[in-house]
């Protein structure tokens, strides 16, 4: 015969029934009390019990199996021999017994002290740590109790650890004779407009669950209790109370006078199940007689006395809230509001589905092994939803639990799915925000960053894009100036940006022509230009537009850059005429373009030749290169000579410089190929004759050789450095063009 607290009264009273044969009673430590069971002659004591302990480290209520004290062992032995001689058999040694503590540890040393500290602070009893407790708790317990009160918003920042001070919320909590978590839910119920529902839920959570599960009828009981799991039905005027058509023993459907869950709100909720059960019981009591209601409760595995306790506590709490001036809502509250109010007392009982564990679980399922989904809880704990919960079927990504208890593992009991926005609404004082990857967003016209919001180490929100201007205005302004103004990543119509972009393009073009990357100032100089002119409070496009609308009236050219702002001091020494945009040869003028990209086919100078005049173009004039690159070409040609000749022109740059000076004095040689003219100049300067076959133009760097680009109506037909080869390649095309 079993005997434990969760049994119904009828099941517990079976141990007192008369019997004629031997009977074995399997009991928990509920039998340690002054209970006298007739006929007990022998007791077998295992020496262990589940003892409720609050873990200050994990902040959960634990039910570990521990060795009992000597006092508990003596109480167990006292269950036999009360009416006649008996014997107690202990399954542990006498040495073990003598080594155990004399008495069970007081409950104040193994429970959360938040309620005690709350009442002591309200009564102004002074320093908590120096209070003369009969059994003084350690500092860790006191600290943990203070943290819970701080989580509930009951403590003022003006207080200290030894002498805390209550907020207005804390003073109201002290007036409610409940666990502080439950009291906080009631206060939040008024704020959320759902105090009527919270009175039912809080009173239901404060008593032992009235739903019974007899060991021999668990499936039948579960099937009846699952009626209250269904999503809430739309509100009706009359509801559907218990039917009495088939007699007092009929099992009616649950009443459904509450609103349907909104979209996105999880359907399954153990808290809403309590509301459905309450509505069902109230409706049944109105329609059934007292005895019929008792029979209905017994038939549907509902504990009548616990229901009475639930109703009595509900009435008491209703009177207390009325005295506190809390207003009850007249209309049914939506589930989201109810869950938000409940959450205000359970912020450290939140869990996020562990995606890493989900991956492992999927692998296990493929191998035939299944298990409950893991949730990441506060401060690194991990728990699973109790299989008996209505939420165990849906397993939402984010949940809250009325309690988290450790038995064989951490289990969450009385659970509901929640949204991250609800946590932000009631737990802002506990949230930690971190930001990463701040960047300019041209779409929003502001600096954005990825935000992660954590509650006790649980990342309830990850990767949310938020405006960075209010979070870090200094860094946001710098990113705005660099990305929007310096790098030009802002789609806007401000004329100064277009003008500055054109000036910058000209400067970059000059770098391409001169094959230098040190003429244009770096981005830091441009940033400093804007930084010195744009106010410190401008962090976004909207801020800039508002400021610039007034500033440009006073100084239209404030943000307009000049070539001097963008070019280094060396740029002033460059002869831009040495890098012409066009090249005139005979009666034809050709467009010239420049490209500084070593390794590319068109690196260097490119000459655009229309196919219609290709046969009229000769390579000799173009072998001279543009003036700005002629010295480098001459130097490379001298270095390409055979060693016997090359040694006569050392150093090569000096001879190249002198040779070009001599050629400027003899313009009549401009019609000759550059190698022949250069050879003549070297002969005059050194007396050493360079034969035409000594030159190796192909050995010169590719960028020093002109690239001929043959086009027709802006379409490129061919490109290359050998003009004669291009003429041969395009001979058919040239013939059709001329015809």
N, C-alpha and C positions, 0 to 999 in steps of 0.2 A: 504494500500500500504506500503510495507516495505521500510526502508531506513537505510542502514548501510554500512560500508566500504567494506565488502567482496562481495557486490553485483557487478555484471557487470555494465559497463557504461550504457548499454541500460536499465537495471533494475532500476538503480538510476535515470535515466532521466524520468521515468514514473511519478514521482511526479510533473513534470513540464507540463505534457500533459494536454490539455484542457478537461474539464469534465462538465457535466450538473447537476449531482446529488451530494449529500453529500459524502465526501470522508474522510476516517480516515487514517492518516499517522502514522505508528508505527516506531519510529526512536530511534537510540542510541544517545549518546552525540555528534555524528557527526553533528547533527542539531544545536549545540551551536555556530557554526561559523557564519560568515556573510552571510549565505545562505538565500536567499529570495524565499520562495515557494509561488506562487500566490494562493489566495483563502483561506489562513489560517486565521481563525477568532478566534479560541480557541486553547489553549495549556493546556494539562494536564501534570503536572510535578510531577513525583514520588519522586524527591529529591535525587535520588541515581544514581550511575554510576560505571562501572568497571574502576578502575584507576590502571595503571601499576605501580607496586612498586617492587623494588629489595630488597630481604630479605638478609641482611648481615649474618644472623644466619644460614639459610638453603642454601644460595648461589643459590637461584632460583628466577626467575621472577614471581611475583605474580600478579594476576588480581582480587583482592577482590572487592566486591560490597561495596562502601562507600558512606556516605552522601556527596553531592556536596557542594561547597563553595557558598557564596552569589553572587560572580561574575558569576559563572556558572548558578545559578538560574536566575539571571537577563538576561543573554544571552538567556536562554530558553524562558523567558517571551517575549523577543524581537522578537521571531519568529512570533508572532501574532501582528496584528495592524500595520504592516509595510506599507500596502497599504490601509488599512481601519481600523476603530476601532475594537478592539478585547479584549479578556479576557483570563487571565492565571489562571488556577485552580491548586493550590499547595496542594498535598496530605500530608501535614504536617503543623504543627501549626506555627503561626508567632513567637511564643517564640522559637521554634526550629530553625527557620530561623535566628533570631537575634543571637542565640548562636553559629552559624556556623562561621568558619574563613572567613575573608573578601575576600581572594583570594585563588585560588588553589595553593597548595604547589609546588614550582619550581621543575622542573624535575631533577636538579642537586642534590636535596636532596632525590630523590627516584630512583636513577639509580646507576649502578656500575661505579666507577670513574677510572677504569683501563686505559681507553683511554685518559682521561684528564691528569692523572698522567704521562702517557707515553710521551705525548707531552710536558708537563711542564718540565720533566726531560731532554728530548732531547734539549729543549730550554734553559736549565740551569737557571730556574727561581727561584732557591733557595729553602728555607724551604717551604714544601707544606702546613704544618699546619698553618703557619703564612702568607700565601698568602692572599691578600685582596680580597677575593671573594665577589661578591654582596650578595650572600646568602651562607655563609660558611658552608660546610658539617661538620658533626661531625667526631670525630676521628675513630669511628668504620667503617665509609664508606671509609676513607683513608686507614685504615689497610686492609680492604677487597680488595680494588683495588690493593694494593701492593702485597697481597697474590696471586691474579690472575696473575699479571705480573711475580711473582716468579714461579708460576706453568708453565707459558709459556716459562720460561728460559730467560726472558728479563732483569732480575736484577742481578747485580754482587754482590758477597758476600762482596766485599770491601766497599760497600755503607752502609748507615744507613737508619733508618725509615724516618727521616726528610730530609735527602739528599741522596736519592737513586742514584745508578750509573747503567748505562745500559751496558749490554753485547753487543757483536757484533750482536747477534740476536735481542736484544732490539733496537739497532740503526737502523737495517733494518726494524723492525716492525714500527718504528716511521715514516719511509718514505712511508708507505703504508696507504692511507687514508681510512682505514676500521677498524671495531672492531678488537682489538688485537687477539681475537680467530681466526677470519677469516684470518688475516694476517699471523698468525703462520701456518695455514694450507698451505698457498701458499709457505712459506719458506720450509716446510717439503715436499711439492710436488716435488721440485727440488731434494732433497736428496733421495726421494723414487723413482725417475724416473717417476713421473706421474703429472708433472706440467700442462700439457695440460688438463688433466681431472680435476685438482683442480681449474683451472681458471673457468671452467664451473660450478663446484659445489659451489665454494665460491661466484661467482656472483649470482647464483641461490638462495643461502641462504640469500643473502643481500637484496633481494627485496621481495615484497609480492608475495605469491605463484600464478603463472599464471593459475593454474587449478581452475576453478570455479565450484560451486555446487549450482545452483539455487534451492530455497526451493521446488519448484513444480516439479523439474526434477532431484532430487538428485540421484536416483537409476540409471537413464540413464547416468548421468555424471560419476558416480562412475564406471560403467561398461566400459566406454570408457577410463577412467584414469587407470583402472587396467591392461590395455594392457602393461603398462610400468613397471608392477611389476614382470613380468616373469623373470626367470633366464636368464642371458646374453647368447646369442647364439654365436657359433664359428665365428671367423672373416671371412669375405668374401671380395672379391676384389671390388665388385660393391655395395653390400648391397641391401636392398629392400626399395626403397623410396616410396612416395605416388603414388598410381595408379590414373591415370586420365581417365581410360577407361570409367567410368560411369559418367563422367562430373566432374566439379570443386567441387561439393559437396560430392564426394566420400570420404569414411573414410579409408585411407590406413593403412596397418600394420606398426608398428614402425620399423625403420631401426635398424639393429643389427650388426654394424661393430666392436663390442668390444669382447674381449676374454671371454670364458666360465669360470665361477668360478672354482677354484681348489677344490679338494676334501677336505672336512672338513670346507670349508668356507660357512657360511650361504648363501642360495640363495637370500632370501628376503633382500632388502636394499633400503631404501628411497633415499640414496645418489646415488646409481647406477640407480635408477629410474629417477633421474634428468638427468643423462647422456643419458639414452635412450630417454627421452623426447627431449633433446637438439639435438641429432642426427636426430630424427624424424622431428623436426621443420626445421633444416638446409636442410635436404633432400627435404622437402616439398617446401621450398622457392626456391630451385634451379629448381624445376619442375613446379611450379605453378606461375601464374601471381600474381601481388600484390593484386588485388581485389579477385581473387580466393583463395589466401592464407588467406585473412581476412574472407571470407565466411567459409573456412574450420575451422578456429579457432572458429568462432561463433558456427558452427555446432557441434564441438567437445568440447565445453565448455572450451576453452582456451582464456585467456584475451590477446587480441592483443597488447594493449599498454604496459602491463607488460612484454610481450615477447620482445618488442622493448627495454624496459628499461633493461632487462636481457642482450640482445645482446650489447647494448651500454656500460653497465658496464663491460661486458666481454672484449670488445675492449679496454677500458680504463685500466683495470687491465693488459691486455696483454702488453700494452705500458709501464706501470710502471715496470713490472717484467723484461722487456727488458732493461730498464734503470738501474735496479739494477744488471744486469748481470746474471739473472737466466735463465738457459737453459731449453727449452721445449723438452720433449721427442718426438721422431719421430714415435715410434711404440706404439700401445695401451698398457696401463699398466694393469697388472693383478689386480683383485678386492682386493686382500689382501694388495697390495701396496697402493692402493687408500684409503682403510679404515685406514691403518696405518698413512697416511698423515693427514687424517681428525681427527683421534684420538689425534694427537699432540696438537690440539687446544681444545679438549673436555675431558681432563683427569678428570675433576671434574664432568663430566656428564656421568659417567659410572655407570652401575647397574648390580647387580648379582641377579639371580632368588632366591627368598626366599623359601627354601625347606620347612620351617615350615608352611608358608602360603599355599604352594602347598598341604600339608596334609589337612589343613582346607578346601581348595577349593574342594578337592576330596570328602570330607564328605558332603560339601554343594551341590555338583553335584548329589550325591546319594539321597539327599533330594529334588532335583529339583531346587536348587538355583545355578546359575553360576555367574561368575564375572571375570574380567581381572586378569592376573597373577601379583602378587606383586614382585617388584624388590627392593633390598636393595641398596640405593644410598649413595653418599658421606655424611659423618658426620651424619649417622644415619637416613637419610631421607628415605622415601619409596614412590615409584611411580609406575604407570602402563603405559603401552604403549597405546598411543592414538588409539582408535578403527579404525580410518581411515588410520592408517599406514599399509604398506605392510608387516611389521614385526609382526603385531598383530596376524597373522595366525600361524606363526611358533614359536614365543616366544622363542628365543634362550636363553641359560643359562646366557650368558654375552652379554650386549648390551652397545652402546653409543648413545647419543641423542644430536642433534644440540641445542635443548632448552628443559628446564624442566619448565613448567608453572603451576601455581596453580590457578585453578578455583574452581570447586566443590571438587577437590582433586588434587594431583600432577600428571600431565600428561607429558609423554615424547613425543616430536614431532620430526619428521625426524630422524628415528632410523635405526640402522644397528647392526647385530650381529658381535661380534669380538672374538678374541682369547686372552687368558691371555699372550701369548708370545708377542703379539703386544703391550700390555701395558708395559711389561718389556722393550721392545725396545725403546719406546719413553718417558716413565715416570719413568725411574730408579731413578731420583733425588727426586721423591716423594714417592717412595715405602719404606715400613717398613718391615723388615725381623725379624721373631722370629723363634727360634729353640727349639725343644723339643725331649725328649727321645733319646739322643745320645747313640749309642750302637755299638759294634763290629760286623762287617759283615765279616765272613770268606769267603763268596763268592767273595766279592770285594777286600778283603784284606785291608780294611780300616775302620775307624770309621765313621759311617753314622748317620744322624739325620733327623728328620722330620721338614721340613721347611714350614712356613706359610708366604705368601707374601700379604701385605695389602696395599690398596690405599685409603687414606682418610677413614679408618675403614672398607673398603670392602675387605673381604678375597678372593682375586682373585685366589690364589693358596693355597691349604691346603693339608698337609700330603705328600708333595713331598720329596723324599729321596735325600739328598745331602751329599757330603763329608764334614765332620766336621773338618778336619785338618786345612783348611785355615781360618775357622770361629773362632775356639778357639783351637789353637795348643797345649796349655798347658793341657787343659782337654782331648783333643783327645789323646795326648801322654799317659796320665795316664790310659785312658780306653784301649789303645792298650797294654800297659804293663800288666795290670791286666787281661784282657780277653785273649789276644793272648799268652802271655808268662807265666803268673802265673797260669791261669786256663786251659791253653793248648787248647784253642779253635781255633787254627790256624793249618790248614792242610799244612804242609811244610816238607821239607826233611832235615832241619838243624839237624845235629847229636847231638848237645848239648841239644836240647829239648828232644830227645829220651832218652839220658843218664840221664837227670834230671828227666824225668818221671819215669824211672826205680828206681832211688834212692828214689823218693817220694813214689813209690809203696812199696818199702821195709820198709820205715818208717811207712806207714799206716798199713802194715802187722804186724809190731811190736806192734802197738797200738791195733790191733785186738787180738793178743796173750795175751798181758798184761791187756787187758780190761781197757785201759786208753785213754783219749782223750787230754792229756796235753803233750804228748811226741813230736808230730810234731809241729813245729813252725806255727804260723798263717800266713795267706796270706800276711799280711802287711810286715812281715820279708822277705818273698820271693820277694815281690814288691820292698822293699828297696835294695835287692841284685841287681836286674836288673836296678833299678833307678840310682844306683851309677855307673853303667858301660855303660849304653846306652845313647848316646848323646841327648841333649834336643830337637834337630830338627827332631828326628825320631818319626813320628806320624802314619805311615802306614807300611804295609808289603813291599811296594816298597822302601820306605826310609830305612827300616831296611836292606833289601837285599843289597842295594847299599853300606851302611856303613859296614856291616858285611863282605862283599867280601874283603875289604881291612884290616879290623881290625883283622880277624882271621889269616891272614898271619903273623902279628906281635905277636899275643898272642892267640894261638888256644884254650887255656883253660880259656879264659877270662870269659865266661858265663857258664862254667861247674860247677855244684854244687856238694858238697860232703855231706856225711851223717852228718857231724858236722854242715854244713850250715842249715840242715833241722830239726835237733833234738834239743830239749831243753837240758839244763845241767843235768836234772834228768835222761835222757836216758843213760848216762854213767854208772849209778849205777845198771842198769838192767842186770841180768845174762841171756843172751839169751839161754844158754844151758838148762835152766830150762823150756824152751818151745820148745821141740824137734820137728823136722819135721816127725820123724818116731818113732815107739814104737816096741821094740823087745820082743816077748813073746815066749819062747821055741825056736823052730827053725823057727818061722815065724816073718816077719817084716811087720808092718802095717803103712800105711800113716796116718799122723795126720794133721788135719786142724783146724783152729780157726775162730770163728765168734763172734763179739761183737754186738749183736742185741737183747737186752732184749725183751722177749715176743715171739721171733721166736722159731720154733720147734727145730732148730739146733743151738741155742745160746750156746756158750761155746766151748768145745773140741769135735771133731768128729773123730771117728776111722773108717777107711775104711777096711771092712772085705770081702774078696772074698767068694762067696757062697760055693766054693769048699772046704774051710777049716773051714766053720762055726762050724761044730760039734767038731772041734779040739780046739776051743777057749773056755776058761773058764773065768768067770766074775771076779774071785777073784783078779788076778793081776791088773786088770784095775780099781778096786775100790780104788786104791791108788791115782788116778789122776796123772797128770803131775807134776813134782816138783814145778813148779812156782805157782800152784793153790792148792797145798797140804795143806799148812798152813790154808788157808781160809776154805777148806773143813773140816779139823780137828776142827776148831773153831765152824763151823756150826753144826757139829755132836755133840759136847759137849753141845751146847745150846739146842739141841733137846732132851736131856735126861730129865727124870722126875725130878721134882723140888727137890725131896729128895736127888737125886744123884747129880743134877746139882750144888747145892749150895756148894758142896765140891770142885768144880773146878772153883772158882771165883778168879781173872778174867779169863774168858775162853781163850782169846788170849794168855795169859802168859802160862797157862797150855798146850795149844796146841803147843806152841813154844818149851816148855821143853820136851813134849812127843815126838815130832819129832826129837829132839836132841838125846833122849834116843834110839829111833828106828834106827837112823843112826849108833849107836854103836852096834846094834844087827841086822845085815843084815839077819840072819837066819829066821827072822819073815816075810820077804818080800813075801814068798809063801802063807802066810795066808791072809784071807780077811782083808781089812784095819780096819774095826771096831774091829775085834778080836785083831789085833796087837795094835791098839790104846788103847783098854781096858787094855791090859797087861801093856802097858807103864804107864797108869794112876794109875794102882794098885801099880806098883813099886814106883811111885813118891809120892802117897798120902796114900796108904794103903786101899783105897776104891775100892771095886770090882764092876765092871759094868757087869751085866749079858747080854748075847747076845740079849735077848728080850727087853732090855732097849733102844737099839739103834733104831733110826727112820730115816733110810737113805732117805726115800721118802720125809721127811720134809725139807731136804736140798734144797737150791735154785737150780733150774733146770740147770743153767750153770755150777754147780759144779759136775754134774753127766755126765759121758761119754755117748755120743750118738754113737751107733753102726750103721754104714751105710753098709748094705750088697749089694754088687755089683756083676754083671756078665758082663764081657766084657765092662766095663765102664758104664753099665746101672744100675741104682739104683733100686734094687728089693724091699727093705724095709728099714726103719730106725726107731730106737727107743732106749730107755734107758734100757729096760729090755731084756737082752741077751737071757734068757730062753724063753721068749714070742716070740722073733724073730725066734728062732729055731723051735718052734711049728708051727708058721705061715708059715714058708718056708719049712716044712718037705717034702711035695710033690715035690717041686722044687729041694730040696736037694737030694731026692731019685733019680730023673731023671738025675741029674748031675753026681751022683756017678755011676749010671748004664751006 
